[in-house]
Amino acid sequence: MDEHGIGTEQNDLDVSAVESELRQSLQHVPAPDGFSDRVMARVAEREAARKSRLVPTRQSSSGFGGMHRNAGWWTAIAAVLLLAVGGDLTYLRHKRVEREAAQMQQQMDLAMQLTSHALDKVDVSLERSHAGRYTQLVYEFGK
């Protein structure tokens, strides 16, 4: 057994089985008859089609007749416009959120001022009542 508790003989058998399966899978297989001719014909067709698209025609040189030939440019222009509009909308939303946050902060400050003022009044009132009660106790105690 090796350090992992696996028998080395079994491990060697597994490795050789995998190697033989790999060799069998990677054996050279000849191409079917006419394969290269079909591939070359397809390449020639695509090359001819590509060259015919590159030849300017009267229709594509004026107006919108050849717009499909510049689809890449139209896609890029559309993407730029979408990014610009999206960026603008994001900026406007950010500004609106900032404005709302500032309004909420002002409201919170006002609420804190009002609460502080009310608590000051309560504190003064409590001080007066305690002072009056203390005076009354001193007066009654002195009798």
Secondary structure, 3 states (H helix, E strand, C coil): CCCCCCCHHHHHHHHHHHHHHHHHHCCCCCCCCCHHHHHHHHHHHHHHHHHHHHCCCHHHHCCCCCHHHHHHHHHHHHHHHHHHHHHHHHHHHHHHHHHHHHHHHHHHHHHHHHHHHHHHHHHHHHHHHHHHHHHHHHHHHHC
